[in-house]
């Protein structure tokens, strides 16, 4: 399922998130700085992490879920070493500067394309 994401009201591209995360959409979250590496916000509920893929290091542009705290993280710098607690959900097509200054993110399902009529 495709997403529509805006940072501070400006659209940015994104890759599809994990299924349980998609059930929370639409979401608008206020972001706070965390260690000058990521912007974080609490999610309305914890996500189901069963069957999660192998951990990878989060990098600039990655949207991740930190399971112990139940929060969403937008990385604008290289993240910590891979950990089973940090699950990368997708990637934003936005530069580190825009990500590092973002104060609000809105994530929603993009409208499905209209079916094509037969010719």
Secondary structure, 3 states (H helix, E strand, C coil): CCEEEEECCEEEEECCCCHHHHCCCCEEEECEEECCCEEEEECCCCCCCCCCCCCCCCCCCEEEEECCCCEEEEECCCCCCCCCCEEEEEEEECCHHHHHHCCEEEEEECCCCCCCCCC
